[in-house]
């Protein structure tokens, strides 16, 4: 309701929260209607979230955000704090770059979180779109995605872009894009990915499309990861 965010606040979620009902249809498309639009928590480095958010294994449902020219989009926009133990359900996030179900841009820690909503990227160039986190420069651990992730480039089931560490994470959702598309991570730039797997479809229309990683650059480390489904190239889901 227009209140100024306290981006350093610590918070504990004590119950499940429903912001909107029936945002998504069963096929992952958005229901028609007027929804309350979510304001991502934290935006840009100076306005990023720096507190501790403890979800206590509760869920937040019905988050809706559609601003096609906006960066750092998700339940959290930009995280430099600690986010743990929360699930995002029946939600839709659409933005230009750095879009994720739990967090758009992470440079700290996200633990035991998951997304079952839709992430939709609009940029027509290299950006970052991921089921859990759009761009990861921190630590993602014990997280998963079962929702649909769509974008142009740097698209991944767990994270679109990774420059740090992803461990014990998985994806079962459909991942679609053009280039740098992966079941777990789209573009791994000198990062570390350990004990991760993907079993959802990966769809790409151009280059660097892979079951686990779209492209691994600068000797990034990938250990004990696997993919078990089908990779489609030349016919991405719309």
C-alpha positions as CSV (number, residue, x, y, z in Angstrom):
1,X,0.0,0.0,0.0
2,X,2.7,2.4,-0.9
3,X,4.7,2.1,2.3
4,X,8.5,2.7,2.0
5,X,10.4,-0.6,2.3
6,X,12.8,-1.3,5.1
7,X,15.3,-3.3,3.1
8,X,17.3,-4.2,6.2
9,X,14.4,-5.6,8.2
10,X,14.6,-9.2,9.5
11,X,11.4,-11.1,9.0
12,X,9.9,-14.5,10.0
13,X,6.9,-15.9,8.0
14,X,4.4,-17.4,10.4
15,X,1.7,-18.5,8.0
16,X,1.1,-19.1,4.3
17,X,0.1,-16.0,2.4
18,X,-2.1,-15.6,-0.7
19,X,-1.7,-12.3,-2.5
20,X,-3.9,-13.2,-5.5
21,X,-5.9,-16.3,-6.3
22,X,-5.7,-18.2,-9.6
23,X,-3.0,-16.2,-11.3
24,X,-2.0,-19.2,-13.5
25,X,-3.9,-21.7,-15.5
26,X,-2.9,-25.4,-15.3
27,X,-0.8,-25.0,-18.5
28,X,1.2,-22.1,-17.1
29,X,-0.5,-19.3,-19.0
30,X,-1.8,-16.3,-17.1
31,X,-5.5,-16.1,-16.3
32,X,-7.2,-12.9,-17.4
33,X,-8.2,-10.6,-14.7
34,X,-7.0,-7.7,-12.5
35,X,-4.3,-8.7,-10.0
36,X,-2.6,-6.8,-7.3
37,X,0.9,-6.2,-8.6
38,X,3.7,-7.2,-6.4
39,X,6.6,-4.9,-5.6
40,X,9.8,-6.9,-5.4
41,X,11.7,-6.6,-2.1
42,X,15.0,-4.7,-2.7
43,X,16.0,-3.1,-5.9
44,X,19.5,-2.1,-7.2
45,X,22.7,-2.5,-5.0
46,X,22.0,0.6,-2.9
47,X,18.4,-0.5,-2.3
48,X,19.0,-4.2,-2.0
49,X,17.6,-6.4,0.8
50,X,20.2,-6.9,3.5
51,X,18.2,-8.5,6.3
52,X,17.4,-12.1,7.2
53,X,14.2,-13.6,5.8
54,X,13.1,-16.9,7.4
55,X,10.1,-18.5,5.7
56,X,9.7,-21.4,8.2
57,X,8.7,-23.7,5.2
58,X,5.6,-21.6,4.5
59,X,4.5,-20.6,1.0
60,X,3.6,-17.3,-0.7
61,X,1.0,-17.7,-3.5
62,X,-0.3,-15.4,-6.2
63,X,2.5,-12.9,-6.8
64,X,2.0,-11.1,-10.0
65,X,4.5,-8.7,-11.7
66,X,4.5,-7.7,-15.3
67,X,6.7,-4.7,-16.3
68,X,8.5,-5.6,-19.4
69,X,11.2,-2.9,-19.1
70,X,12.1,-3.6,-15.4
71,X,15.2,-5.4,-14.1
72,X,15.7,-7.4,-10.9
73,X,12.3,-9.0,-10.6
74,X,11.0,-11.7,-8.3
75,X,9.7,-12.2,-4.8
76,X,13.0,-10.4,-3.9
77,X,14.5,-8.1,-6.5
78,X,18.1,-7.7,-5.3
79,X,19.3,-9.8,-2.4
80,X,22.4,-9.1,-0.3
81,X,20.9,-10.7,2.8
82,X,19.8,-14.2,3.7
83,X,16.6,-15.9,2.3
84,X,15.6,-19.3,3.5
85,X,12.8,-21.9,3.7
86,X,10.1,-20.3,1.5
87,X,8.1,-21.6,-1.5
88,X,6.6,-19.4,-4.3
89,X,3.3,-20.8,-5.8
90,X,0.9,-19.8,-8.5
91,X,2.9,-16.7,-9.4
92,X,4.0,-14.8,-12.6
93,X,7.1,-12.7,-13.0
94,X,7.7,-10.9,-16.2
95,X,10.6,-8.4,-16.7
96,X,13.4,-7.3,-18.9
97,X,16.4,-8.8,-17.2
98,X,17.5,-10.6,-14.0
99,X,14.1,-12.3,-13.3
100,X,13.6,-15.2,-11.0
101,X,10.8,-16.8,-8.9
102,X,12.5,-16.3,-5.6
103,X,15.0,-13.6,-6.4
104,X,16.0,-11.6,-9.5
105,X,19.6,-10.8,-8.5
106,X,21.4,-12.6,-5.6
107,X,24.8,-11.7,-4.3
108,X,24.4,-13.4,-0.9
109,X,22.6,-16.6,0.3
110,X,19.4,-18.4,-0.7
111,X,18.7,-21.7,1.0
112,X,15.9,-24.2,0.9
113,X,13.7,-22.2,-1.4
114,X,11.6,-23.2,-4.4
115,X,9.5,-21.8,-7.2
116,X,6.4,-23.3,-8.8
117,X,5.4,-20.3,-10.7
118,X,6.3,-18.8,-14.2
119,X,9.3,-16.7,-15.0
120,X,9.0,-14.8,-18.3
121,X,11.8,-12.7,-19.8
122,X,11.3,-10.1,-22.4
123,X,14.9,-8.9,-23.3
124,X,16.0,-9.7,-26.8
125,X,19.6,-9.9,-25.8
126,X,21.8,-11.7,-23.2
127,X,20.0,-11.3,-19.8
128,X,19.3,-13.7,-16.9
129,X,16.2,-15.7,-16.3
130,X,15.9,-18.5,-13.8
131,X,13.3,-20.5,-11.9
132,X,14.8,-19.7,-8.5
133,X,17.2,-16.9,-9.3
134,X,17.8,-14.8,-12.4
135,X,21.5,-13.9,-11.8
136,X,23.5,-15.6,-9.0
137,X,26.6,-14.0,-7.7
138,X,26.2,-15.7,-4.3
139,X,25.2,-19.1,-3.0
140,X,22.2,-21.1,-3.9
141,X,21.8,-24.3,-2.0
142,X,19.0,-26.9,-1.6
143,X,16.7,-25.0,-4.0
144,X,14.4,-26.2,-6.8
145,X,12.1,-25.2,-9.6
146,X,9.1,-27.0,-11.1
147,X,7.7,-24.0,-12.9
148,X,8.1,-22.7,-16.5
149,X,11.0,-20.5,-17.4
150,X,11.1,-18.6,-20.6
151,X,13.5,-16.0,-22.0
152,X,15.9,-15.1,-24.9
153,X,19.4,-15.8,-23.6
154,X,20.9,-17.0,-20.3
155,X,17.9,-19.0,-19.3
156,X,18.1,-21.8,-16.7
157,X,15.8,-23.9,-14.6
158,X,17.5,-22.9,-11.3
159,X,19.5,-19.9,-12.4
160,X,19.9,-18.0,-15.7
161,X,23.5,-16.8,-14.9
162,X,25.9,-18.2,-12.3
163,X,29.2,-16.6,-11.2
164,X,29.5,-18.2,-7.8
165,X,28.0,-21.4,-6.3
166,X,25.0,-23.6,-6.9
167,X,24.8,-26.8,-4.8
168,X,22.1,-29.5,-4.3
169,X,19.6,-27.9,-6.6
170,X,17.3,-29.3,-9.2
171,X,14.7,-28.4,-11.9
172,X,11.8,-30.4,-13.3
173,X,10.1,-27.5,-15.2
174,X,10.2,-26.6,-18.9
175,X,13.0,-24.2,-19.8
176,X,12.8,-22.4,-23.2
177,X,14.9,-19.8,-24.9
178,X,17.1,-19.1,-27.9
179,X,20.8,-19.4,-26.8
180,X,22.6,-20.2,-23.5
181,X,19.8,-22.3,-22.2
182,X,20.2,-25.1,-19.6
183,X,18.2,-27.3,-17.4
184,X,20.0,-26.2,-14.3
185,X,21.9,-23.1,-15.4
186,X,22.0,-21.2,-18.7
187,X,25.4,-19.5,-18.5
188,X,28.0,-20.5,-16.0
189,X,30.9,-18.0,-15.9
190,X,33.7,-19.4,-13.8
191,X,31.2,-20.6,-11.2
192,X,30.8,-23.9,-9.3
193,X,27.8,-26.2,-9.7
194,X,27.7,-29.3,-7.5
195,X,25.2,-32.1,-7.0
196,X,22.5,-30.7,-9.3
197,X,20.1,-32.3,-11.8
198,X,17.4,-31.5,-14.3
199,X,14.6,-33.7,-15.6
200,X,12.5,-31.1,-17.4
201,X,12.5,-30.4,-21.1
202,X,15.1,-27.9,-22.4
203,X,14.1,-26.0,-25.5
204,X,16.5,-23.8,-27.6
205,X,16.4,-22.4,-31.1
206,X,20.0,-21.5,-31.5
207,X,23.4,-22.3,-29.8
208,X,24.6,-23.4,-26.4
209,X,21.6,-25.5,-25.3
210,X,22.3,-28.2,-22.7
211,X,20.6,-30.5,-20.3
212,X,22.5,-29.2,-17.2
213,X,24.4,-26.1,-18.5
214,X,23.9,-24.1,-21.7
215,X,27.5,-22.8,-21.7
216,X,30.3,-23.3,-19.2
217,X,32.9,-20.5,-19.5
218,X,36.3,-19.7,-18.0
219,X,36.8,-23.2,-16.6
220,X,33.7,-23.2,-14.4
221,X,33.5,-26.3,-12.2
222,X,30.6,-28.8,-12.7
223,X,30.7,-31.8,-10.4
224,X,28.2,-34.8,-9.9
225,X,25.4,-33.3,-12.1
226,X,23.1,-35.1,-14.5
227,X,20.3,-34.5,-16.9
228,X,17.5,-37.0,-17.8
229,X,14.9,-35.8,-20.3
230,X,15.0,-34.5,-23.8
231,X,16.7,-31.5,-25.4
232,X,14.8,-29.8,-28.2
233,X,16.5,-27.4,-30.6
234,X,14.9,-25.5,-33.4
235,X,11.4,-25.4,-31.9
236,X,11.2,-23.6,-28.5
237,X,7.9,-23.4,-26.7
238,X,6.2,-20.0,-27.1
